[in-house]
């Protein structure tokens, strides 16, 4: 995403609910979008893409993102890239996604740089290129993009296309965690446990559990189980609850 977005929640209205007036802050975004303000154009597209206030309209969202992209707005390019990558309102096309992300990065949007880095690192629609991915993540990390900080730390930790540097990796995990990335929070907590700082690690896991996706929740559950009697049972119960809400079962650790 190009910026924090607070409209995406579960429980959308259905067609049978009938139209409902938009909340004041959402209507203000719509009006500013209609008046050509680039930030609100992208935000309105995101409302159309996924919000509680109306049915999902991928085609219209793509059209709004395209307006912002055509005006040279970096977050607009980024969201056009997301649409091409996942087939939201347009045919799925990885080459067009990468091109849009590159345009986003060129316009100074670090989300676009990060998303291009992900495609490059994983070889999505292109040949896998860890060196280029490293450069993209490092650039975005230096510009305070929290998710890129986490991945830059991973490259440093593993020594992928760069000299291995555990101390520097730990510092970037810390910065990612403080920047609000749940993956960075989990990785920083894991490193803190290895350094013997259990209580601070638990504090970061408590923050990560709120937004973590299933892969991180499963990793947290394994890490907490490995702590034995030193674990936080309340935190581990919360992890299991979130996994259950996702209909994912945490593996049972034998005694």
Secondary structure, DSSP 8 states (H G I E B T S, - for coil): --S------S----GGG------HHHHHHHHHHHTT-HHHHHHHHHHHHS-SSS---HHHHHHHHHHHHHTT-HHHHHHHHHHHHHTSSS---HHHHHHHHHHHHHTT-HHHHHHHHHHHHHTSSS---HHHHHHHHHHHHHTT-HHHHHHHHHHHHHTSSS---HHHHHHHHHHHHHTT-HHHHHHHHHHHHHTT-HHHHHHHHHHHTTT--HHHHHHHHHHHHHTGGGS-HHHHHHHHHHHHHTT--------
